Structure formats: structure tokens, C-alpha cells
Amino acid sequence: MPEPKEQVFSYIEEHRDEMVRFLQRLVRIDTQVPPGLNYEVICDALAEKFTEL
């Protein structure tokens, strides 16, 4: 059985494209000042991902 570190690296490699797409989606959401701008949009994006996990 692979060590935990190897398992993590393997998971990252296998899901790299998916993770990059998710991060691209997050950084496209304009959450600059004033605080709260697009707050619901970023929360929805994160909630969707957390639900998948």
C-alpha cells in the first residue's frame, strides 16, 4: 500500500485538470472591496465543491 504522501500526490495528479478548472472558476469571481460583493456567488461555488467531497 502506498504511503499517505504518495496517495496525496497521486490524487492530485489524477484530478489536476478538475482542480485547475475549479480554481480558475474561483479566481474569476470578483470578490474585491466593498466586502460582500459577490459573496453569495463565491459561497455557492465553494458549497457545490464541498458537497462533492
PyMOL Python script that loads the backbone (N, CA, C, O; Angstrom):
from pymol import cmd

cmd.read_pdbstr("""\
ATOM      1  N   MET A   1       0.851  -1.182   0.000  1.00  0.00           N
ATOM      2  CA  MET A   1       0.000   0.000   0.000  1.00  0.00           C
ATOM      3  C   MET A   1       0.891   1.238   0.000  1.00  0.00           C
ATOM      4  O   MET A   1       1.840   1.324   0.779  1.00  0.00           O
ATOM      5  N   PRO A   2       0.585   2.191  -0.871  1.00  0.00           N
ATOM      6  CA  PRO A   2       1.405   3.404  -0.935  1.00  0.00           C
ATOM      7  C   PRO A   2       1.291   4.227   0.346  1.00  0.00           C
ATOM      8  O   PRO A   2       0.280   4.184   1.048  1.00  0.00           O
ATOM      9  N   GLU A   3       2.339   4.963   0.625  1.00  0.00           N
ATOM     10  CA  GLU A   3       2.336   5.838   1.794  1.00  0.00           C
ATOM     11  C   GLU A   3       1.360   6.987   1.560  1.00  0.00           C
ATOM     12  O   GLU A   3       1.067   7.331   0.415  1.00  0.00           O
ATOM     13  N   PRO A   4       0.856   7.582   2.644  1.00  0.00           N
ATOM     14  CA  PRO A   4      -0.109   8.680   2.500  1.00  0.00           C
ATOM     15  C   PRO A   4       0.377   9.812   1.592  1.00  0.00           C
ATOM     16  O   PRO A   4      -0.399  10.356   0.806  1.00  0.00           O
ATOM     17  N   LYS A   5       1.640  10.158   1.699  1.00  0.00           N
ATOM     18  CA  LYS A   5       2.185  11.231   0.864  1.00  0.00           C
ATOM     19  C   LYS A   5       2.070  10.864  -0.615  1.00  0.00           C
ATOM     20  O   LYS A   5       1.694  11.699  -1.438  1.00  0.00           O
ATOM     21  N   GLU A   6       2.389   9.632  -0.945  1.00  0.00           N
ATOM     22  CA  GLU A   6       2.289   9.167  -2.330  1.00  0.00           C
ATOM     23  C   GLU A   6       0.835   9.148  -2.792  1.00  0.00           C
ATOM     24  O   GLU A   6       0.546   9.464  -3.946  1.00  0.00           O
ATOM     25  N   GLN A   7      -0.077   8.779  -1.898  1.00  0.00           N
ATOM     26  CA  GLN A   7      -1.502   8.767  -2.236  1.00  0.00           C
ATOM     27  C   GLN A   7      -1.995  10.179  -2.552  1.00  0.00           C
ATOM     28  O   GLN A   7      -2.767  10.379  -3.490  1.00  0.00           O
ATOM     29  N   VAL A   8      -1.548  11.147  -1.768  1.00  0.00           N
ATOM     30  CA  VAL A   8      -1.944  12.541  -1.995  1.00  0.00           C
ATOM     31  C   VAL A   8      -1.434  13.011  -3.346  1.00  0.00           C
ATOM     32  O   VAL A   8      -2.191  13.584  -4.130  1.00  0.00           O
ATOM     33  N   PHE A   9      -0.165  12.777  -3.624  1.00  0.00           N
ATOM     34  CA  PHE A   9       0.405  13.199  -4.903  1.00  0.00           C
ATOM     35  C   PHE A   9      -0.287  12.505  -6.076  1.00  0.00           C
ATOM     36  O   PHE A   9      -0.510  13.118  -7.120  1.00  0.00           O
ATOM     37  N   SER A  10      -0.618  11.259  -5.907  1.00  0.00           N
ATOM     38  CA  SER A  10      -1.312  10.515  -6.954  1.00  0.00           C
ATOM     39  C   SER A  10      -2.702  11.105  -7.197  1.00  0.00           C
ATOM     40  O   SER A  10      -3.119  11.279  -8.342  1.00  0.00           O
ATOM     41  N   TYR A  11      -3.411  11.409  -6.117  1.00  0.00           N
ATOM     42  CA  TYR A  11      -4.743  12.015  -6.247  1.00  0.00           C
ATOM     43  C   TYR A  11      -4.656  13.354  -6.970  1.00  0.00           C
ATOM     44  O   TYR A  11      -5.454  13.639  -7.863  1.00  0.00           O
ATOM     45  N   ILE A  12      -3.691  14.164  -6.582  1.00  0.00           N
ATOM     46  CA  ILE A  12      -3.518  15.477  -7.213  1.00  0.00           C
ATOM     47  C   ILE A  12      -3.262  15.317  -8.705  1.00  0.00           C
ATOM     48  O   ILE A  12      -3.857  16.022  -9.520  1.00  0.00           O
ATOM     49  N   GLU A  13      -2.393  14.407  -9.056  1.00  0.00           N
ATOM     50  CA  GLU A  13      -2.076  14.193 -10.468  1.00  0.00           C
ATOM     51  C   GLU A  13      -3.306  13.715 -11.248  1.00  0.00           C
ATOM     52  O   GLU A  13      -3.546  14.161 -12.370  1.00  0.00           O
ATOM     53  N   GLU A  14      -4.069  12.820 -10.656  1.00  0.00           N
ATOM     54  CA  GLU A  14      -5.252  12.276 -11.328  1.00  0.00           C
ATOM     55  C   GLU A  14      -6.365  13.318 -11.487  1.00  0.00           C
ATOM     56  O   GLU A  14      -7.164  13.228 -12.419  1.00  0.00           O
ATOM     57  N   HIS A  15      -6.423  14.289 -10.599  1.00  0.00           N
ATOM     58  CA  HIS A  15      -7.505  15.279 -10.597  1.00  0.00           C
ATOM     59  C   HIS A  15      -7.023  16.687 -10.934  1.00  0.00           C
ATOM     60  O   HIS A  15      -7.733  17.666 -10.707  1.00  0.00           O
ATOM     61  N   ARG A  16      -5.845  16.775 -11.462  1.00  0.00           N
ATOM     62  CA  ARG A  16      -5.221  18.076 -11.740  1.00  0.00           C
ATOM     63  C   ARG A  16      -6.107  18.997 -12.588  1.00  0.00           C
ATOM     64  O   ARG A  16      -6.337  20.148 -12.217  1.00  0.00           O
ATOM     65  N   ASP A  17      -6.595  18.501 -13.708  1.00  0.00           N
ATOM     66  CA  ASP A  17      -7.406  19.333 -14.606  1.00  0.00           C
ATOM     67  C   ASP A  17      -8.670  19.836 -13.913  1.00  0.00           C
ATOM     68  O   ASP A  17      -9.040  21.002 -14.047  1.00  0.00           O
ATOM     69  N   GLU A  18      -9.317  18.956 -13.181  1.00  0.00           N
ATOM     70  CA  GLU A  18     -10.534  19.331 -12.453  1.00  0.00           C
ATOM     71  C   GLU A  18     -10.228  20.416 -11.419  1.00  0.00           C
ATOM     72  O   GLU A  18     -10.984  21.378 -11.287  1.00  0.00           O
ATOM     73  N   MET A  19      -9.132  20.265 -10.694  1.00  0.00           N
ATOM     74  CA  MET A  19      -8.763  21.246  -9.674  1.00  0.00           C
ATOM     75  C   MET A  19      -8.402  22.591 -10.295  1.00  0.00           C
ATOM     76  O   MET A  19      -8.752  23.640  -9.756  1.00  0.00           O
ATOM     77  N   VAL A  20      -7.710  22.560 -11.416  1.00  0.00           N
ATOM     78  CA  VAL A  20      -7.357  23.806 -12.106  1.00  0.00           C
ATOM     79  C   VAL A  20      -8.617  24.519 -12.578  1.00  0.00           C
ATOM     80  O   VAL A  20      -8.734  25.735 -12.424  1.00  0.00           O
ATOM     81  N   ARG A  21      -9.558  23.779 -13.151  1.00  0.00           N
ATOM     82  CA  ARG A  21     -10.820  24.396 -13.599  1.00  0.00           C
ATOM     83  C   ARG A  21     -11.570  25.028 -12.427  1.00  0.00           C
ATOM     84  O   ARG A  21     -12.119  26.123 -12.553  1.00  0.00           O
ATOM     85  N   PHE A  22     -11.592  24.336 -11.295  1.00  0.00           N
ATOM     86  CA  PHE A  22     -12.275  24.866 -10.115  1.00  0.00           C
ATOM     87  C   PHE A  22     -11.594  26.144  -9.627  1.00  0.00           C
ATOM     88  O   PHE A  22     -12.271  27.129  -9.330  1.00  0.00           O
ATOM     89  N   LEU A  23     -10.283  26.139  -9.541  1.00  0.00           N
ATOM     90  CA  LEU A  23      -9.562  27.333  -9.097  1.00  0.00           C
ATOM     91  C   LEU A  23      -9.733  28.486 -10.075  1.00  0.00           C
ATOM     92  O   LEU A  23      -9.848  29.638  -9.659  1.00  0.00           O
ATOM     93  N   GLN A  24      -9.752  28.188 -11.370  1.00  0.00           N
ATOM     94  CA  GLN A  24      -9.993  29.237 -12.363  1.00  0.00           C
ATOM     95  C   GLN A  24     -11.375  29.847 -12.158  1.00  0.00           C
ATOM     96  O   GLN A  24     -11.553  31.062 -12.254  1.00  0.00           O
ATOM     97  N   ARG A  25     -12.338  28.994 -11.878  1.00  0.00           N
ATOM     98  CA  ARG A  25     -13.701  29.486 -11.627  1.00  0.00           C
ATOM     99  C   ARG A  25     -13.718  30.406 -10.408  1.00  0.00           C
ATOM    100  O   ARG A  25     -14.367  31.452 -10.428  1.00  0.00           O
ATOM    101  N   LEU A  26     -13.010  30.024  -9.352  1.00  0.00           N
ATOM    102  CA  LEU A  26     -12.991  30.841  -8.136  1.00  0.00           C
ATOM    103  C   LEU A  26     -12.338  32.195  -8.365  1.00  0.00           C
ATOM    104  O   LEU A  26     -12.872  33.217  -7.934  1.00  0.00           O
ATOM    105  N   VAL A  27     -11.197  32.219  -9.033  1.00  0.00           N
ATOM    106  CA  VAL A  27     -10.493  33.498  -9.190  1.00  0.00           C
ATOM    107  C   VAL A  27     -11.199  34.422 -10.171  1.00  0.00           C
ATOM    108  O   VAL A  27     -10.917  35.620 -10.198  1.00  0.00           O
ATOM    109  N   ARG A  28     -12.106  33.892 -10.972  1.00  0.00           N
ATOM    110  CA  ARG A  28     -12.885  34.744 -11.880  1.00  0.00           C
ATOM    111  C   ARG A  28     -13.997  35.500 -11.151  1.00  0.00           C
ATOM    112  O   ARG A  28     -14.528  36.479 -11.674  1.00  0.00           O
ATOM    113  N   ILE A  29     -14.345  35.054  -9.962  1.00  0.00           N
ATOM    114  CA  ILE A  29     -15.415  35.707  -9.207  1.00  0.00           C
ATOM    115  C   ILE A  29     -14.853  36.969  -8.564  1.00  0.00           C
ATOM    116  O   ILE A  29     -13.908  36.918  -7.776  1.00  0.00           O
ATOM    117  N   ASP A  30     -15.450  38.091  -8.914  1.00  0.00           N
ATOM    118  CA  ASP A  30     -14.998  39.387  -8.410  1.00  0.00           C
ATOM    119  C   ASP A  30     -15.433  39.546  -6.957  1.00  0.00           C
ATOM    120  O   ASP A  30     -16.601  39.822  -6.681  1.00  0.00           O
ATOM    121  N   THR A  31     -14.499  39.373  -6.036  1.00  0.00           N
ATOM    122  CA  THR A  31     -14.803  39.491  -4.607  1.00  0.00           C
ATOM    123  C   THR A  31     -14.024  40.631  -3.968  1.00  0.00           C
ATOM    124  O   THR A  31     -13.726  40.593  -2.774  1.00  0.00           O
ATOM    125  N   GLN A  32     -13.699  41.632  -4.755  1.00  0.00           N
ATOM    126  CA  GLN A  32     -12.945  42.763  -4.215  1.00  0.00           C
ATOM    127  C   GLN A  32     -13.822  43.623  -3.316  1.00  0.00           C
ATOM    128  O   GLN A  32     -14.992  43.319  -3.085  1.00  0.00           O
ATOM    129  N   VAL A  33     -13.243  44.683  -2.824  1.00  0.00           N
ATOM    130  CA  VAL A  33     -13.926  45.609  -1.949  1.00  0.00           C
ATOM    131  C   VAL A  33     -15.051  46.283  -2.727  1.00  0.00           C
ATOM    132  O   VAL A  33     -14.832  46.535  -3.911  1.00  0.00           O
ATOM    133  N   PRO A  34     -16.194  46.594  -2.213  1.00  0.00           N
ATOM    134  CA  PRO A  34     -16.559  46.528  -0.803  1.00  0.00           C
ATOM    135  C   PRO A  34     -16.826  45.090  -0.367  1.00  0.00           C
ATOM    136  O   PRO A  34     -17.248  44.246  -1.158  1.00  0.00           O
ATOM    137  N   PRO A  35     -16.571  44.840   0.899  1.00  0.00           N
ATOM    138  CA  PRO A  35     -16.815  43.489   1.410  1.00  0.00           C
ATOM    139  C   PRO A  35     -18.247  43.049   1.118  1.00  0.00           C
ATOM    140  O   PRO A  35     -19.194  43.827   1.231  1.00  0.00           O
ATOM    141  N   GLY A  36     -18.371  41.821   0.753  1.00  0.00           N
ATOM    142  CA  GLY A  36     -19.690  41.276   0.468  1.00  0.00           C
ATOM    143  C   GLY A  36     -20.042  41.234  -1.006  1.00  0.00           C
ATOM    144  O   GLY A  36     -21.022  40.597  -1.393  1.00  0.00           O
ATOM    145  N   LEU A  37     -19.246  41.911  -1.840  1.00  0.00           N
ATOM    146  CA  LEU A  37     -19.509  41.897  -3.274  1.00  0.00           C
ATOM    147  C   LEU A  37     -19.378  40.469  -3.793  1.00  0.00           C
ATOM    148  O   LEU A  37     -18.323  39.851  -3.653  1.00  0.00           O
ATOM    149  N   ASN A  38     -20.428  39.954  -4.381  1.00  0.00           N
ATOM    150  CA  ASN A  38     -20.474  38.582  -4.917  1.00  0.00           C
ATOM    151  C   ASN A  38     -20.243  37.510  -3.857  1.00  0.00           C
ATOM    152  O   ASN A  38     -19.808  36.400  -4.165  1.00  0.00           O
ATOM    153  N   TYR A  39     -20.537  37.850  -2.623  1.00  0.00           N
ATOM    154  CA  TYR A  39     -20.354  36.904  -1.522  1.00  0.00           C
ATOM    155  C   TYR A  39     -21.147  35.614  -1.759  1.00  0.00           C
ATOM    156  O   TYR A  39     -20.628  34.516  -1.556  1.00  0.00           O
ATOM    157  N   GLU A  40     -22.389  35.751  -2.183  1.00  0.00           N
ATOM    158  CA  GLU A  40     -23.219  34.567  -2.419  1.00  0.00           C
ATOM    159  C   GLU A  40     -22.684  33.720  -3.564  1.00  0.00           C
ATOM    160  O   GLU A  40     -22.785  32.494  -3.530  1.00  0.00           O
ATOM    161  N   VAL A  41     -22.120  34.361  -4.568  1.00  0.00           N
ATOM    162  CA  VAL A  41     -21.581  33.630  -5.722  1.00  0.00           C
ATOM    163  C   VAL A  41     -20.418  32.748  -5.288  1.00  0.00           C
ATOM    164  O   VAL A  41     -20.362  31.571  -5.644  1.00  0.00           O
ATOM    165  N   ILE A  42     -19.483  33.317  -4.515  1.00  0.00           N
ATOM    166  CA  ILE A  42     -18.326  32.532  -4.072  1.00  0.00           C
ATOM    167  C   ILE A  42     -18.767  31.442  -3.092  1.00  0.00           C
ATOM    168  O   ILE A  42     -18.239  30.331  -3.125  1.00  0.00           O
ATOM    169  N   CYS A  43     -19.727  31.753  -2.225  1.00  0.00           N
ATOM    170  CA  CYS A  43     -20.235  30.748  -1.282  1.00  0.00           C
ATOM    171  C   CYS A  43     -20.894  29.586  -2.017  1.00  0.00           C
ATOM    172  O   CYS A  43     -20.701  28.425  -1.654  1.00  0.00           O
ATOM    173  N   ASP A  44     -21.665  29.898  -3.040  1.00  0.00           N
ATOM    174  CA  ASP A  44     -22.313  28.841  -3.821  1.00  0.00           C
ATOM    175  C   ASP A  44     -21.288  27.948  -4.513  1.00  0.00           C
ATOM    176  O   ASP A  44     -21.440  26.727  -4.541  1.00  0.00           O
ATOM    177  N   ALA A  45     -20.249  28.558  -5.069  1.00  0.00           N
ATOM    178  CA  ALA A  45     -19.205  27.783  -5.754  1.00  0.00           C
ATOM    179  C   ALA A  45     -18.488  26.865  -4.771  1.00  0.00           C
ATOM    180  O   ALA A  45     -18.223  25.703  -5.078  1.00  0.00           O
ATOM    181  N   LEU A  46     -18.176  27.390  -3.594  1.00  0.00           N
ATOM    182  CA  LEU A  46     -17.493  26.579  -2.589  1.00  0.00           C
ATOM    183  C   LEU A  46     -18.416  25.495  -2.030  1.00  0.00           C
ATOM    184  O   LEU A  46     -17.986  24.359  -1.832  1.00  0.00           O
ATOM    185  N   ALA A  47     -19.664  25.833  -1.779  1.00  0.00           N
ATOM    186  CA  ALA A  47     -20.615  24.850  -1.250  1.00  0.00           C
ATOM    187  C   ALA A  47     -20.800  23.691  -2.224  1.00  0.00           C
ATOM    188  O   ALA A  47     -20.880  22.531  -1.820  1.00  0.00           O
ATOM    189  N   GLU A  48     -20.865  24.019  -3.504  1.00  0.00           N
ATOM    190  CA  GLU A  48     -21.010  22.976  -4.521  1.00  0.00           C
ATOM    191  C   GLU A  48     -19.830  22.006  -4.469  1.00  0.00           C
ATOM    192  O   GLU A  48     -20.015  20.790  -4.526  1.00  0.00           O
ATOM    193  N   LYS A  49     -18.622  22.549  -4.363  1.00  0.00           N
ATOM    194  CA  LYS A  49     -17.426  21.699  -4.320  1.00  0.00           C
ATOM    195  C   LYS A  49     -17.379  20.892  -3.029  1.00  0.00           C
ATOM    196  O   LYS A  49     -17.061  19.703  -3.054  1.00  0.00           O
ATOM    197  N   PHE A  50     -17.692  21.527  -1.898  1.00  0.00           N
ATOM    198  CA  PHE A  50     -17.665  20.815  -0.620  1.00  0.00           C
ATOM    199  C   PHE A  50     -18.696  19.691  -0.590  1.00  0.00           C
ATOM    200  O   PHE A  50     -18.456  18.645   0.013  1.00  0.00           O
ATOM    201  N   THR A  51     -19.830  19.898  -1.232  1.00  0.00           N
ATOM    202  CA  THR A  51     -20.853  18.859  -1.304  1.00  0.00           C
ATOM    203  C   THR A  51     -20.338  17.654  -2.090  1.00  0.00           C
ATOM    204  O   THR A  51     -20.626  16.508  -1.744  1.00  0.00           O
ATOM    205  N   GLU A  52     -19.577  17.922  -3.143  1.00  0.00           N
ATOM    206  CA  GLU A  52     -18.993  16.830  -3.935  1.00  0.00           C
ATOM    207  C   GLU A  52     -18.027  16.000  -3.104  1.00  0.00           C
ATOM    208  O   GLU A  52     -17.942  14.783  -3.269  1.00  0.00           O
ATOM    209  N   LEU A  53     -17.300  16.662  -2.209  1.00  0.00           N
ATOM    210  CA  LEU A  53     -16.310  15.956  -1.402  1.00  0.00           C
ATOM    211  C   LEU A  53     -16.995  15.078  -0.379  1.00  0.00           C
ATOM    212  O   LEU A  53     -16.325  14.400   0.400  1.00  0.00           O
TER     213      LEU A  53
END
""", "prot")
cmd.dss("prot")
cmd.show_as("cartoon", "prot")
cmd.util.cbc("prot")
cmd.orient("prot")
